[in-house]
Structures are given as structure tokens and as C-alpha cells.
């Protein structure tokens, strides 16, 4: 298969005109779909239609919402291989990774349906205040209205389901804008929702790049749910005005390996969590902190495992790692690697090159704390190693960074587990696991530049609801 490396052709993998987005396979450059760009007027009209649909839907029962979500999950199951091919073709994820995403999306919707039956309120006696002896406060949760959902390219199906599932479970409507780099899976999801019998205007898709995102944020939505970068997040928050914003804005996530750790398991986790979708995951292992007592032996094991990674054509079943999203992304990662080595003393142990959008699995040691691959989030298959002896100093170094999404710690020392869990300023700490571990129903999100609010089915259901108090 011809590699997609021609610079003239590859200036953009997505050609956006005033009318259409042409989506190309990042591996070979072939066109895989074309999507019409939504105008500002069309986006506003979609939101107005969604408001009308939600007016009737808001009184639906939890049983009805669960049935709808289960029906959509069943449609996804029936279309699973087609959806996986769409995902792999539009954003370069391996076919095995794409199949797993389709499986997780079904689970996300089913869990959302289950959670709809537990959107419980509570009753509080008011006798604590003067005149409240005979009064009872009843707290219920009502839908916010229309959720504007803006999703990234890296998980084009499941991250949309993480917004769609809780929103529908809470009784809302959804107008979603997927990334223009990977819009086809979202479009197919909407088709499957219609096939499952959903009202046509309850879940709609609009398309476009930054301008469309801002238009959706400025439209009469009632809540904005966004996954992307902090710069775009701030722009959208400013554009949206006085509405609630839920934002997952990425991370620069560490994995700490202590001397008593299961090194083989830690190596396998590092490989799996960093090279998944070619390192383009928000919670991937961005910074690997190795205790000096095990640094040498761990690095030897790691390099052997990296050497065994099959990378290249995402459509092949035996490929472990596919492409980055486009040639511009590959060049940006390469520049960070070069700068981290030439300007910050890093030592390249393997990789560091790319053939078009296929970036070789890369390991850099002796990386300075201010090197680009350490100082900021890098969306690419780069393992950057820092060594440490004092856990407290390593924790302080991570906490000094701008992000705070998740962290992983490999140790069986209970005192150290308590120290890392207590002192790391992040949204989640994974013990004997990598920072990229996530269960669909568990809260997921971070602090500082990593975002606002939380995803995860159970907590997102509350985030997408409004408490109402009735005192009688």
C-alpha cells in the first residue's frame, strides 16, 4: 500500500471548503468520506429543533430512556465491524483498537441506561430552621435541556457516547459536533440512533472546525460538554457565556515505578498505555518516572518490549500501533523529540523517526524537566524517562506542572501508596496500573488545565441535570 508522504498532497488530511470536509485515511491518504460543513444558521436551527424535541422528552420515564439507550447499543453491536472500519480508516487507529472502542461504546450506553433508573433525589426535614417543623424539602433532578457536545478525533465513537449516554439518560437532547478530522463514526452513530427508533431531532450532528465549535457554543444550548485542548476549551467557555461547561482538556500524565514493583507488568502497562492509538490519548503515560534502583533493568526490559511492537498499516490485524492523525502532527512530535535531545540533553534510546504519519515507537532517557516532551502534553508515541530517588520530590515535580488528569503508580508499599494517593494533585491515581486506565461508570477528569467537571456515566448524569427543591 502506498504511504501518504507527499508534502503537497498532505498539507491537510482534511480538506475543508466552504461546503464540505473531505476525510482521508491518515495511513495512505485515500478519501474515505465527505461531510457537509454546517453553517452558523444551520447549527442554530438544529439546536432550536432539539429544544422542541426535548420539551416532550423531558417527561419521559427512566424506563423509556434505558430502553432507548439499550436499543442504540444493540444497533452498534449489529454494526460493530463496519463501525470499527470507519474509525480505523478515518483516524488511523488499529483495527483491533477500533473494535475495542466499539465494544466500550456499547458498554457506555448500557451503563447510562442503567444509571437512568438511579437518578434519585432525597427528602430533607426543615425543622432545623425556625418555622420549618412541619415542612419537608424534596430534592429532584431535572434535565438541563439541550447539551452541546464537542468531541475530539482520538475516540470518535466512545467519547461521543460518554456525552450522549448520560445526556439522554437525564432527559436531555444532544447536538454534537465531532472533530473534522474524524467525523464519520459520529455520523454513523446518528444513523443508528434513528434506526433504533429515536426521535429525529433529539440527537443531531453538525459538522465543521473551530468556527462551527464556536457557533455551537454561542447557540441557545443549555450545557456545553467539550473534550479537547485547554486553549480551545477557554475559547469555547468564553463563547458560551453563562451556561454550565464540562471540559476534559488533556493531561501530561506520569507513571511512577518503585523498586518493589512487578517490573514485567509495569513494562507491559507502559507499552500498552503509551502506544495505544500512537500515543494520542489524554491520559496516556506521558512521563515515566523510574526509581534509580530499578532504572537500568527496567529500561532494558522496556527496550526489548518496544522492539517487539508491530507498527504501520492500521487495517492489519497484527498491527499493534497505527498512525498519528496527520502529517502535521507527526512533524510536531518529531520537532519535540529533536528539541528534547539537542537542546535539553535527552538521550535517544530508540525510534525518533517517522515515515509520513507512521511514527516509530520512541524512548528517550535522561530527559530534562523543562524538555518539550516532559514539560507539556505530547500526542505521539514517545516515552520520556525521568529518574528519581525521593518520591516526595518526584511528586512535587509533577504537581508543579500545569496539568492534573491522572497518574499511575507501581508499588506494593502501602505507605507509599497512601503518599502518592494523598499528595498527587490529579483527578485520579491508579495503583499498579497506568494512568490511562478508565472504567466507563467511574468519574474521569482532572484539575488545573486538565478541565472542569467530570465525565463517567454516573457522575455525568448528575452534571447534566438541574436540582429542583420543593418545600411543602
Secondary structure, 3 states (H helix, E strand, C coil): CCCCCCCCHHHCCEEECCCEEEEECCCCCCEEEEEECCCHHHHHHHHHHHHHHHHHHCCCCHHHHHHHHHHHHHHHHHCHHHHHHHHHHHHCCCHHHHHHHHHHHHHHHHHHHHHHCCCCCEEEECCCCCCCCCCEEEEEEEECCEEEEECCCCCCCHHHHHHHHHHHHCCCEEEEECCCCCCHHHHHHHHHHHHCCCCCCCEEEECCCHHHHHHHHHCCCCEEEEECCHHHHHHHHHHHCCCEEEEECCCCEEEEECCCCCHHHHHHHHHHHHHHHHHCCCCCEEEEEEECCCHHHHHHHHHHHHHCCCECCCCCCCCCECCCCCHHHHHHHHHHHHHHHHCCCCEEEECCCEECCEECCEEEECCCCCCHHHHCCCCCCEEEEEEECCHHHHHHHHHCCCEECEEEEECCCHHHHHHHHHHCCCCEEEECCCCCCCCCCCCECCEECCEECCECHHHHHHHCEEEEEEEC
